[in-house]
Amino acid sequence: MGGAGSAKSPLTWAVHLSVLLLVILWTLPTAGLFISSFRDKDQLAISGWWTALAGSTQNLQARTGTSDDQVERNGVFILEGNVFGEGSGTVSAFGTSGLNPTEYEPGAEAELREGGVLTVAEDGAYAITSPSELDLPRGARIFFTTTIPPRFTLDNYREVLASEGIGRSFINSLTVTIPATIIPILIAAFAAYALAWMKFPGRALLIAVIVGLLVVPLQMSLIPLLRMYNGIGAFFGVPAKTYLGIWLAHTGFGLPLAVYLLRNYIAGLPREIMESARVDGASDFEIFMKIVLPLSFPALASFAIFQFLWTWNDLLVAMVFLGAQDSELVLTGRLVNLLGSRGGNWEILTASAFITILVPLAVFFTLQRYLVRGLLAGSVKGG
């Protein structure tokens, strides 16, 4: 009986497999990003991260020595060298034209337009032979295909971290993100308690307005909000590009969701606790600070994670309300500038993206621990 009862049903297996599949789908991009950030730029540009442990096939070219390097042996002029220079490798094919770099197998003979016969061995050693003196003032070009072993390096991280202004942009991002996360939480917590447990005219209308604001796109409200902010700033003599402006902007964009989430959570708290506190003479402020706030820590931590991620990864609001000056540029804007106007040097995106997500990951795992602690602390013990 016990053995039959402990067997898992097909539905349970289906749920477990679905969860495992979702975990894999969410983990693979991050794993690929992490692996790519340590790969050599040349290999990263021509092959995917899943081939990181395998060699990559590349079409390369080398130039032979000049006429001054030829020697005469038994009436034959010979020019020798190695396509890898002082390095080493394996040649799988070679050619005399870039249009067909795999025309000849290693060891085969290829006639050069400049005169002479070219042979290239698997180890990269080449030889040009001719019965008459070779005329190669600049040398001859050899196109060949080789397999490059996997290479891992920290050069991508060094390039990103050593770029000018990256430290200042990191501080700017923290200066924007931390207040823009704390301010909406403080305001939304008070508003959520009032909408959940305090009776006043128009409460249902306010809740409906908050739900409606959830569907308003940020891009649609950005320009009206900026005009209103500039108008108020001009009236009070406040500069347009300040940290205060971007804090208020992120607060305005984050408040609807924060109030909605916290209100639903606070409304689900046991009514008996609230009524007992009121019977003991506690005011609404005391109930909020001593009862509701500690019990709502899981919801507060959850929204803090989302808000921090949004503001940390934001570029649009930061460019509009803070500006694109070097002293005011946030980390996401600085990393975009590293690519250049034409997208050159895009390989460092892997390292820069992983550097960008380190702070959000640290915040997530830190708040996740406190979130579980809040859940346990808020539980009601029986008996």
C-alpha positions in Angstrom: 0.0 0.0 0.0 2.7 2.4 1.0 4.8 1.7 -2.0 1.8 2.2 -4.4 0.8 5.4 -2.6 4.3 6.9 -2.9 4.5 6.4 -6.7 4.2 9.7 -8.5 1.3 10.2 -10.9 1.8 11.0 -14.6 0.6 14.6 -13.9 3.3 15.1 -11.2 5.9 13.9 -13.6 4.6 16.2 -16.3 4.7 19.2 -13.9 8.3 18.3 -12.9 9.4 18.0 -16.5 7.7 21.3 -17.4 9.5 23.1 -14.5 12.8 21.5 -15.5 12.3 22.6 -19.1 11.5 26.2 -18.0 14.6 26.3 -15.8 16.8 25.1 -18.7 15.3 27.7 -21.0 15.9 30.5 -18.6 19.4 29.3 -17.7 20.8 28.7 -21.1 21.0 32.3 -22.2 22.8 33.3 -19.1 25.2 30.4 -19.4 25.9 31.3 -23.0 26.5 34.9 -22.1 28.9 33.9 -19.3 30.9 31.5 -21.5 31.0 34.0 -24.4 32.4 36.7 -22.2 35.6 34.7 -21.7 36.1 33.6 -25.3 38.6 35.0 -27.8 37.1 37.8 -29.9 38.0 36.2 -33.2 36.4 32.9 -32.2 33.3 34.6 -30.7 32.7 36.4 -34.0 32.5 33.3 -36.1 31.0 30.5 -33.9 28.4 30.1 -31.2 29.1 29.7 -27.5 28.1 26.0 -27.6 31.2 25.4 -29.7 33.5 27.0 -27.0 35.2 23.7 -26.1 35.7 22.7 -29.8 38.2 24.1 -32.2 37.0 26.7 -34.7 37.7 26.6 -38.4 39.0 29.8 -39.8 40.1 31.1 -43.2 43.4 33.0 -42.8 46.0 34.4 -45.1 49.8 34.8 -44.8 52.5 36.4 -46.9 55.6 34.6 -47.9 59.1 36.0 -47.7 60.4 38.3 -50.4 62.9 37.6 -53.2 65.8 38.5 -50.9 64.9 35.4 -48.8 65.3 32.8 -51.6 68.2 30.4 -51.8 69.6 28.4 -54.7 70.0 24.6 -54.3 71.2 22.5 -57.2 70.1 25.1 -59.7 66.6 25.5 -58.2 65.6 28.7 -56.4 63.7 27.9 -53.2 61.7 30.2 -50.8 60.7 28.6 -47.5 58.9 29.6 -44.4 55.8 28.8 -42.3 52.3 30.4 -42.6 51.9 30.4 -38.8 55.1 32.4 -38.3 56.5 31.5 -34.9 53.3 29.9 -33.9 51.9 26.4 -34.7 48.8 24.9 -36.1 47.3 22.5 -38.7 46.5 23.4 -42.3 43.5 21.5 -43.7 43.5 23.2 -47.1 45.2 26.1 -48.9 44.8 28.2 -52.1 46.4 31.0 -54.0 43.2 33.1 -54.2 40.9 34.5 -51.6 37.9 33.3 -53.6 38.9 29.7 -53.2 41.1 29.2 -50.0 40.4 25.4 -50.0 41.5 24.7 -53.6 44.4 22.4 -52.7 45.0 19.8 -50.1 48.1 20.0 -47.9 51.2 18.7 -49.8 49.7 19.5 -53.3 51.4 21.7 -55.8 49.9 25.0 -56.8 51.3 27.2 -59.6 51.7 30.9 -58.7 50.9 33.7 -61.1 54.2 35.3 -60.1 56.0 32.2 -61.2 57.0 29.1 -59.2 55.3 26.2 -57.6 53.9 26.5 -54.1 53.5 23.6 -51.7 52.1 23.9 -48.1 52.4 21.1 -45.6 49.9 20.3 -42.8 52.2 21.9 -40.2 52.1 25.2 -42.1 55.6 24.9 -43.7 55.6 26.2 -47.2 58.0 26.1 -50.1 58.1 28.0 -53.4 60.4 26.4 -56.0 61.3 27.8 -59.5 64.1 26.9 -62.0 64.6 30.6 -62.5 65.1 33.4 -59.9 61.9 34.4 -58.1 60.6 37.9 -58.5 58.6 38.5 -55.3 59.4 42.0 -54.0 56.5 41.9 -51.6 56.1 38.1 -51.3 53.2 35.9 -52.3 49.9 35.6 -50.5 48.8 32.2 -49.2 45.2 31.6 -48.3 44.6 28.6 -46.0 42.1 27.0 -43.7 43.1 26.0 -40.2 41.4 24.8 -37.0 42.1 27.1 -34.1 42.0 25.5 -30.6 39.6 27.0 -28.1 41.0 30.1 -26.4 39.7 31.7 -23.2 40.8 35.1 -22.0 40.0 38.0 -19.7 40.7 40.6 -22.4 37.0 41.4 -22.9 36.6 42.2 -19.2 39.8 44.2 -19.1 38.7 46.3 -22.1 35.3 47.1 -20.5 36.6 47.8 -17.0 39.6 49.8 -18.3 37.5 52.1 -20.5 37.4 55.7 -19.5 34.4 56.8 -17.4 33.1 53.3 -16.5 33.6 53.9 -12.8 31.8 57.2 -12.8 28.9 55.6 -14.8 28.6 52.8 -12.3 28.2 55.4 -9.4 25.7 57.3 -11.5 23.6 54.1 -11.9 23.7 53.4 -8.2 22.7 57.0 -7.5 19.7 56.7 -9.8 18.6 53.2 -8.9 18.7 53.2 -5.1 16.5 56.2 -4.4 14.3 55.3 -7.4 13.7 52.0 -5.7 13.2 53.2 -2.1 10.9 56.2 -2.8 8.1 54.4 -4.6 8.1 51.7 -2.0 7.7 54.2 0.8 4.9 56.0 -0.9 3.1 52.8 -2.2 3.2 51.2 1.2 1.2 54.0 2.8 -1.1 54.3 -0.1 -1.7 50.5 -0.2 -2.7 50.4 3.5 -5.1 53.3 3.1 -6.7 51.7 0.1 -7.0 48.3 1.8 -8.1 49.1 5.4 -9.2 52.7 5.6 -12.7 53.8 4.6 -13.0 57.1 2.7 -15.0 58.5 -0.3 -13.7 57.7 -3.7 -11.5 54.7 -2.7 -13.0 52.4 -5.3 -12.4 55.1 -8.0 -8.8 55.4 -6.9 -8.2 51.7 -7.2 -9.8 51.7 -10.7 -7.5 54.6 -11.8 -4.4 52.7 -10.5 -5.4 49.6 -12.4 -5.9 51.7 -15.5 -2.5 53.3 -15.2 -0.9 49.8 -15.3 -1.6 49.6 -19.0 -0.3 53.0 -19.9 3.0 52.6 -21.9 6.0 54.4 -20.6 6.8 55.8 -24.1 3.3 57.4 -24.3 3.6 59.2 -21.0 7.2 60.2 -21.3 6.9 63.4 -23.3 3.9 64.8 -21.4 5.7 64.0 -18.1 8.8 65.7 -19.4 6.9 68.8 -20.5 5.2 69.1 -17.1 8.5 68.6 -15.2 10.3 71.2 -17.3 7.4 73.7 -16.7 7.4 73.2 -13.0 11.2 73.3 -12.9 11.3 76.6 -14.9 8.7 78.1 -12.5 10.8 77.2 -9.4 14.2 77.8 -11.1 15.2 74.1 -10.9 17.6 72.8 -13.7 16.0 70.3 -16.1 18.7 67.6 -15.9 18.9 66.6 -12.3 18.8 63.4 -10.2 15.6 64.6 -8.6 13.9 64.6 -12.0 14.8 61.0 -12.8 13.9 59.9 -9.2 10.5 61.4 -9.6 10.1 59.9 -13.1 10.9 56.4 -12.0 8.7 56.9 -9.0 5.7 57.9 -11.2 6.2 55.0 -13.5 6.6 52.5 -10.7 3.9 53.6 -8.4 0.8 52.0 -10.1 2.3 48.5 -10.0 3.7 49.0 -6.5 0.3 50.2 -5.1 -1.5 47.5 -6.9 0.7 44.7 -5.6 1.0 45.9 -2.1 -2.7 46.7 -1.8 -3.6 43.2 -2.8 -1.1 41.7 -0.3 -2.1 44.0 2.6 -5.8 43.4 2.0 -5.2 39.7 2.4 -3.7 40.0 5.9 -5.9 38.6 8.8 -8.6 41.0 9.8 -8.5 39.7 13.4 -5.1 41.2 13.9 -6.2 44.7 12.8 -9.4 44.6 14.9 -7.4 43.4 18.0 -5.0 46.3 17.5 -7.8 48.8 17.2 -9.5 47.4 20.4 -6.2 47.9 22.2 -6.2 51.6 21.1 -3.7 51.5 18.3 -4.0 54.2 15.6 -3.8 53.5 11.9 -0.2 54.7 11.8 0.8 52.4 14.7 -1.0 49.4 13.0 0.8 50.2 9.8 4.2 50.5 11.3 4.1 47.7 13.9 1.9 45.1 12.2 1.3 45.7 8.5 4.8 46.7 7.5 6.6 43.7 9.1 4.0 41.3 7.7 4.3 42.9 4.2 8.0 42.5 3.9 7.7 39.6 1.3 5.7 41.9 -1.0 8.0 44.8 -0.4 11.0 42.7 -1.2 9.4 41.4 -4.4 8.6 44.8 -5.7 12.1 46.1 -4.7 13.6 43.4 -6.9 11.5 44.3 -9.9 11.9 48.1 -9.4 15.7 47.8 -9.0 16.0 45.7 -12.2 13.9 48.1 -14.2 15.8 51.2 -13.1 19.2 49.6 -13.3 18.7 48.4 -16.9 16.9 51.6 -18.0 18.4 53.8 -20.6 15.5 55.7 -22.2 14.4 57.5 -19.0 18.0 58.2 -17.9 18.8 59.8 -21.3 15.7 62.0 -21.2 15.8 63.1 -17.6 19.5 63.0 -16.8 21.2 63.6 -20.1 24.0 62.1 -22.0 27.0 64.1 -20.7 30.0 62.1 -19.6 29.6 63.1 -16.0 25.9 62.1 -16.0 25.9 59.0 -18.2 24.6 55.8 -16.5 26.3 52.4 -16.9 23.9 51.2 -19.7 24.6 54.4 -21.7 28.4 54.1 -21.2 28.4 50.5 -22.5 26.4 51.5 -25.6 29.0 54.2 -26.3 31.8 51.6 -26.2 30.3 50.0 -29.3 30.7 53.2 -31.4 28.2 54.7 -33.7 28.5 51.9 -36.3 28.4 49.0 -33.8 32.1 48.2 -34.1 33.8 46.1 -31.4 30.5 44.4 -30.6 32.2 41.4 -29.1 32.6 43.1 -25.8 28.9 43.1 -25.4 29.1 39.7 -23.7 31.5 40.9 -21.0 29.7 44.3 -20.6 26.3 42.6 -20.3 27.5 40.2 -17.6 29.1 43.1 -15.7 25.8 44.9 -15.9 23.8 42.0 -14.4 26.1 41.3 -11.5 24.6 44.0 -9.3 20.9 43.0 -10.1 21.9 39.3 -9.4 23.4 40.3 -6.0 20.3 42.3 -5.1 18.0 39.5 -6.2 19.7 36.8 -4.1 20.1 39.1 -1.1 16.4 40.1 -1.1 15.3 36.6 -1.8 16.9 35.5 1.5 15.1 38.2 3.4 11.9 37.4 1.5 11.9 33.9 2.8 12.8 35.1 6.3 9.8 37.5 6.1 7.5 34.7 5.1 8.6 32.6 8.1 8.4 35.5 10.5 4.9 36.4 9.3 3.5 33.0 9.8 1.1 32.3 12.6 2.0 29.5 15.0 -0.8 27.2 16.1 -1.6 26.1 19.6 
